[in-house]
């Protein structure tokens, strides 16, 4: 969506929010380039899911817990996210390193699966 509104002229043509996924971008006169059906489509939800799961790498793993297996641009040195699940808060830091590892509160998780807990706050470090 943001690429449809990079200039004032494009904003005037697109006419919808540049941060919302639309269902349509019209290609016929008189509305060529105009966005349609914003806030009315599941496309935004799917894009959000792609960002969380496929790019940032957060994936639920049934009853065992979850994993963080990102596919981020090479020049990203690190990023962080806060994941709230049931009564827990997981503060997740993902950063580049020489050896891959997953740690929760300093303890190495050999299988890379961050386990579910009933309550509390946990620091998770993922080295990619």
VONUMAR-412982 format. One line per field, with one value per atom (N, C-alpha, C): residue number from 1; residue in three letters; atom name; x, y, z. Coordinates in steps of 0.2 Angstrom, whole numbers, plus 5000, padded with zeros to 4 digits. Layout:
N
mise	(NUM_...) .
dolum	(Ala_...) .
pado	(CA_...) .
X	(X_...) .
Y	(Y_...) .
Z	(Z_...) .
END
This chain:
128
mise	(1_1_1_2_2_2_3_3_3_4_4_4_5_5_5_6_6_6_7_7_7_8_8_8_9_9_9_10_10_10_11_11_11_12_12_12_13_13_13_14_14_14_15_15_15_16_16_16_17_17_17_18_18_18_19_19_19_20_20_20_21_21_21_22_22_22_23_23_23_24_24_24_25_25_25_26_26_26_27_27_27_28_28_28_29_29_29_30_30_30_31_31_31_32_32_32_33_33_33_34_34_34_35_35_35_36_36_36_37_37_37_38_38_38_39_39_39_40_40_40_41_41_41_42_42_42_43_43_43_44_44_44_45_45_45_46_46_46_47_47_47_48_48_48_49_49_49_50_50_50_51_51_51_52_52_52_53_53_53_54_54_54_55_55_55_56_56_56_57_57_57_58_58_58_59_59_59_60_60_60_61_61_61_62_62_62_63_63_63_64_64_64_65_65_65_66_66_66_67_67_67_68_68_68_69_69_69_70_70_70_71_71_71_72_72_72_73_73_73_74_74_74_75_75_75_76_76_76_77_77_77_78_78_78_79_79_79_80_80_80_81_81_81_82_82_82_83_83_83_84_84_84_85_85_85_86_86_86_87_87_87_88_88_88_89_89_89_90_90_90_91_91_91_92_92_92_93_93_93_94_94_94_95_95_95_96_96_96_97_97_97_98_98_98_99_99_99_100_100_100_101_101_101_102_102_102_103_103_103_104_104_104_105_105_105_106_106_106_107_107_107_108_108_108_109_109_109_110_110_110_111_111_111_112_112_112_113_113_113_114_114_114_115_115_115_116_116_116_117_117_117_118_118_118_119_119_119_120_120_120_121_121_121_122_122_122_123_123_123_124_124_124_125_125_125_126_126_126_127_127_127_128_128_128) .
dolum	(Unk_Unk_Unk_Unk_Unk_Unk_Unk_Unk_Unk_Unk_Unk_Unk_Unk_Unk_Unk_Unk_Unk_Unk_Unk_Unk_Unk_Unk_Unk_Unk_Unk_Unk_Unk_Unk_Unk_Unk_Unk_Unk_Unk_Unk_Unk_Unk_Unk_Unk_Unk_Unk_Unk_Unk_Unk_Unk_Unk_Unk_Unk_Unk_Unk_Unk_Unk_Unk_Unk_Unk_Unk_Unk_Unk_Unk_Unk_Unk_Unk_Unk_Unk_Unk_Unk_Unk_Unk_Unk_Unk_Unk_Unk_Unk_Unk_Unk_Unk_Unk_Unk_Unk_Unk_Unk_Unk_Unk_Unk_Unk_Unk_Unk_Unk_Unk_Unk_Unk_Unk_Unk_Unk_Unk_Unk_Unk_Unk_Unk_Unk_Unk_Unk_Unk_Unk_Unk_Unk_Unk_Unk_Unk_Unk_Unk_Unk_Unk_Unk_Unk_Unk_Unk_Unk_Unk_Unk_Unk_Unk_Unk_Unk_Unk_Unk_Unk_Unk_Unk_Unk_Unk_Unk_Unk_Unk_Unk_Unk_Unk_Unk_Unk_Unk_Unk_Unk_Unk_Unk_Unk_Unk_Unk_Unk_Unk_Unk_Unk_Unk_Unk_Unk_Unk_Unk_Unk_Unk_Unk_Unk_Unk_Unk_Unk_Unk_Unk_Unk_Unk_Unk_Unk_Unk_Unk_Unk_Unk_Unk_Unk_Unk_Unk_Unk_Unk_Unk_Unk_Unk_Unk_Unk_Unk_Unk_Unk_Unk_Unk_Unk_Unk_Unk_Unk_Unk_Unk_Unk_Unk_Unk_Unk_Unk_Unk_Unk_Unk_Unk_Unk_Unk_Unk_Unk_Unk_Unk_Unk_Unk_Unk_Unk_Unk_Unk_Unk_Unk_Unk_Unk_Unk_Unk_Unk_Unk_Unk_Unk_Unk_Unk_Unk_Unk_Unk_Unk_Unk_Unk_Unk_Unk_Unk_Unk_Unk_Unk_Unk_Unk_Unk_Unk_Unk_Unk_Unk_Unk_Unk_Unk_Unk_Unk_Unk_Unk_Unk_Unk_Unk_Unk_Unk_Unk_Unk_Unk_Unk_Unk_Unk_Unk_Unk_Unk_Unk_Unk_Unk_Unk_Unk_Unk_Unk_Unk_Unk_Unk_Unk_Unk_Unk_Unk_Unk_Unk_Unk_Unk_Unk_Unk_Unk_Unk_Unk_Unk_Unk_Unk_Unk_Unk_Unk_Unk_Unk_Unk_Unk_Unk_Unk_Unk_Unk_Unk_Unk_Unk_Unk_Unk_Unk_Unk_Unk_Unk_Unk_Unk_Unk_Unk_Unk_Unk_Unk_Unk_Unk_Unk_Unk_Unk_Unk_Unk_Unk_Unk_Unk_Unk_Unk_Unk_Unk_Unk_Unk_Unk_Unk_Unk_Unk_Unk_Unk_Unk_Unk_Unk_Unk_Unk_Unk_Unk_Unk_Unk_Unk_Unk_Unk_Unk_Unk_Unk_Unk_Unk_Unk_Unk_Unk_Unk_Unk_Unk_Unk_Unk_Unk_Unk_Unk_Unk_Unk_Unk_Unk_Unk_Unk_Unk_Unk_Unk_Unk_Unk_Unk_Unk_Unk) .
pado	(N_CA_C_N_CA_C_N_CA_C_N_CA_C_N_CA_C_N_CA_C_N_CA_C_N_CA_C_N_CA_C_N_CA_C_N_CA_C_N_CA_C_N_CA_C_N_CA_C_N_CA_C_N_CA_C_N_CA_C_N_CA_C_N_CA_C_N_CA_C_N_CA_C_N_CA_C_N_CA_C_N_CA_C_N_CA_C_N_CA_C_N_CA_C_N_CA_C_N_CA_C_N_CA_C_N_CA_C_N_CA_C_N_CA_C_N_CA_C_N_CA_C_N_CA_C_N_CA_C_N_CA_C_N_CA_C_N_CA_C_N_CA_C_N_CA_C_N_CA_C_N_CA_C_N_CA_C_N_CA_C_N_CA_C_N_CA_C_N_CA_C_N_CA_C_N_CA_C_N_CA_C_N_CA_C_N_CA_C_N_CA_C_N_CA_C_N_CA_C_N_CA_C_N_CA_C_N_CA_C_N_CA_C_N_CA_C_N_CA_C_N_CA_C_N_CA_C_N_CA_C_N_CA_C_N_CA_C_N_CA_C_N_CA_C_N_CA_C_N_CA_C_N_CA_C_N_CA_C_N_CA_C_N_CA_C_N_CA_C_N_CA_C_N_CA_C_N_CA_C_N_CA_C_N_CA_C_N_CA_C_N_CA_C_N_CA_C_N_CA_C_N_CA_C_N_CA_C_N_CA_C_N_CA_C_N_CA_C_N_CA_C_N_CA_C_N_CA_C_N_CA_C_N_CA_C_N_CA_C_N_CA_C_N_CA_C_N_CA_C_N_CA_C_N_CA_C_N_CA_C_N_CA_C_N_CA_C_N_CA_C_N_CA_C_N_CA_C_N_CA_C_N_CA_C_N_CA_C_N_CA_C_N_CA_C_N_CA_C_N_CA_C_N_CA_C_N_CA_C_N_CA_C_N_CA_C_N_CA_C_N_CA_C_N_CA_C_N_CA_C_N_CA_C_N_CA_C_N_CA_C_N_CA_C_N_CA_C) .
X	(5004_5000_5004_5010_5014_5016_5018_5020_5015_5009_5004_5003_5007_5006_5013_5017_5024_5025_5020_5020_5013_5013_5006_5001_5004_4999_4997_5001_4999_4994_4995_4990_4983_4983_4977_4973_4977_4974_4972_4976_4975_4969_4968_4963_4961_4965_4964_4970_4970_4975_4981_4987_4993_4996_4993_4995_4990_4985_4980_4980_4980_4979_4972_4972_4965_4963_4957_4955_4956_4956_4956_4960_4964_4966_4964_4959_4956_4960_4959_4963_4959_4952_4948_4947_4946_4944_4937_4936_4940_4944_4944_4947_4954_4957_4964_4968_4971_4975_4972_4966_4962_4961_4963_4962_4954_4952_4945_4945_4939_4938_4943_4946_4950_4946_4950_4947_4941_4940_4935_4937_4944_4946_4950_4951_4955_4962_4964_4970_4975_4973_4977_4979_4974_4976_4981_4980_4985_4992_4992_4999_5002_4998_5001_5003_5000_5002_5008_5009_5015_5021_5020_5025_5027_5023_5024_5028_5024_5027_5032_5032_5037_5043_5042_5048_5051_5047_5050_5051_5047_5048_5045_5040_5037_5031_5032_5028_5026_5019_5017_5018_5020_5022_5018_5011_5006_5007_5007_5007_5014_5019_5026_5028_5026_5028_5028_5034_5034_5042_5043_5049_5050_5056_5057_5063_5061_5065_5064_5067_5066_5069_5066_5069_5069_5074_5074_5080_5080_5085_5092_5097_5104_5106_5105_5108_5104_5099_5096_5101_5104_5108_5104_5099_5095_5088_5083_5076_5073_5068_5065_5058_5054_5047_5045_5039_5036_5030_5030_5024_5021_5014_5010_5006_5006_5002_5000_4993_4990_4992_4995_4997_5005_5008_5015_5017_5023_5026_5033_5034_5040_5043_5049_5053_5058_5057_5062_5066_5073_5078_5081_5081_5084_5090_5096_5102_5107_5111_5116_5121_5124_5130_5134_5139_5143_5141_5137_5134_5126_5122_5115_5114_5109_5107_5100_5096_5090_5091_5090_5090_5084_5082_5077_5079_5079_5082_5089_5093_5100_5101_5096_5097_5096_5101_5100_5095_5091_5086_5088_5090_5093_5089_5083_5078_5076_5077_5075_5068_5064_5057_5057_5054_5053_5046_5047_5041_5036_5030_5024_5025_5023_5023_5016_5014_5008_5007_5013_5013_5020_5021_5027_5030_5036_5039_5046_5047_5053_5057_5064_5068_5071_5069_5071_5076_5082_5087_5088_5087_5088_5094_5099_5105_5105_5105_5104_5111) .
Y	(4994_5000_5006_5006_5013_5015_5010_5012_5015_5015_5018_5026_5028_5034_5038_5037_5040_5047_5050_5057_5060_5066_5069_5067_5067_5065_5058_5054_5047_5046_5050_5050_5052_5057_5060_5055_5051_5046_5040_5037_5031_5032_5038_5040_5036_5031_5027_5028_5025_5025_5021_5024_5021_5015_5014_5009_5003_5003_4998_4994_4988_4984_4984_4986_4986_4980_4979_4973_4974_4980_4982_4988_4988_4995_4995_5000_5000_5001_4999_5000_5002_5004_5007_5014_5018_5025_5026_5030_5036_5035_5029_5028_5024_5024_5021_5023_5018_5019_5020_5020_5022_5015_5015_5009_5009_5003_5002_4996_4996_4991_4991_4997_4997_4995_4992_4990_4985_4982_4978_4971_4970_4964_4960_4953_4949_4950_4953_4954_4957_4962_4965_4960_4956_4951_4946_4944_4939_4942_4949_4952_4953_4954_4954_4947_4942_4935_4934_4936_4935_4938_4944_4948_4945_4942_4939_4932_4928_4921_4920_4923_4922_4926_4933_4937_4937_4939_4939_4932_4927_4920_4917_4920_4918_4913_4906_4901_4897_4896_4892_4884_4881_4874_4869_4870_4865_4866_4861_4861_4862_4861_4862_4869_4873_4880_4884_4888_4891_4892_4893_4894_4901_4904_4910_4908_4908_4906_4911_4917_4923_4922_4926_4927_4934_4937_4945_4947_4953_4956_4955_4953_4952_4958_4964_4969_4971_4967_4968_4965_4969_4966_4963_4966_4963_4966_4963_4966_4963_4966_4963_4964_4959_4959_4957_4959_4957_4952_4946_4941_4940_4941_4940_4934_4929_4923_4920_4920_4918_4922_4919_4923_4925_4925_4926_4932_4934_4939_4937_4936_4934_4940_4942_4948_4944_4945_4941_4946_4944_4948_4943_4945_4941_4945_4942_4946_4941_4944_4940_4938_4932_4930_4924_4922_4917_4910_4908_4902_4903_4899_4899_4896_4899_4897_4900_4897_4900_4899_4904_4904_4907_4905_4908_4909_4915_4917_4914_4914_4912_4905_4901_4894_4892_4888_4886_4881_4882_4877_4873_4867_4863_4862_4861_4860_4866_4872_4878_4880_4876_4877_4881_4887_4890_4888_4885_4881_4886_4884_4888_4887_4893_4893_4896_4895_4897_4904_4907_4914_4917_4923_4926_4930_4932_4936_4933_4932_4928_4932_4931_4934_4929_4930_4925_4928_4925_4927_4922_4924_4920_4923_4919_4920_4917_4921_4919_4920) .
Z	(5000_5000_5000_5004_5004_4997_4993_4986_4982_4984_4980_4982_4987_4989_4991_4987_4988_4987_4982_4981_4982_4983_4983_4978_4972_4966_4967_4969_4970_4976_4981_4986_4984_4980_4977_4973_4969_4965_4969_4974_4978_4983_4986_4990_4996_4998_5004_5008_5014_5019_5016_5017_5014_5019_5024_5029_5029_5025_5025_5019_5019_5013_5010_5004_5001_4997_4996_4992_4984_4982_4975_4974_4968_4966_4959_4957_4951_4945_4939_4933_4927_4929_4923_4925_4919_4920_4923_4927_4929_4935_4938_4944_4944_4939_4938_4944_4948_4953_4960_4960_4966_4970_4977_4981_4983_4984_4986_4991_4995_5000_5005_5008_5013_5020_5024_5031_5030_5024_5023_5021_5021_5018_5023_5022_5026_5024_5019_5016_5021_5025_5030_5035_5037_5042_5040_5034_5031_5030_5028_5028_5035_5040_5047_5049_5047_5049_5045_5039_5035_5038_5040_5044_5050_5054_5061_5060_5055_5055_5050_5044_5039_5039_5041_5041_5048_5054_5060_5063_5060_5062_5068_5071_5077_5075_5077_5075_5081_5082_5087_5085_5091_5090_5094_5093_5097_5105_5108_5116_5118_5114_5116_5117_5113_5114_5107_5106_5100_5098_5091_5089_5086_5085_5082_5076_5070_5064_5059_5060_5055_5048_5044_5037_5036_5039_5039_5034_5032_5027_5030_5026_5029_5033_5031_5035_5042_5044_5050_5055_5060_5065_5071_5073_5078_5078_5081_5082_5088_5091_5097_5096_5100_5100_5107_5109_5115_5113_5116_5114_5120_5120_5126_5124_5128_5127_5134_5134_5141_5146_5151_5157_5157_5151_5151_5146_5147_5143_5141_5134_5132_5129_5131_5129_5124_5118_5113_5109_5110_5106_5101_5095_5089_5087_5087_5084_5081_5077_5073_5078_5077_5081_5077_5080_5076_5077_5082_5083_5084_5081_5082_5089_5092_5099_5101_5105_5108_5116_5119_5126_5129_5135_5139_5146_5148_5154_5155_5150_5150_5149_5149_5149_5141_5139_5132_5131_5125_5124_5118_5119_5114_5108_5108_5103_5099_5102_5099_5101_5104_5106_5112_5112_5118_5122_5128_5131_5133_5133_5136_5144_5147_5154_5156_5163_5165_5166_5169_5170_5171_5171_5172_5166_5167_5161_5160_5154_5152_5146_5147_5142_5137_5131_5126_5121_5120_5115_5110_5104_5098_5094_5093_5089_5083_5077_5071_5067) .
END
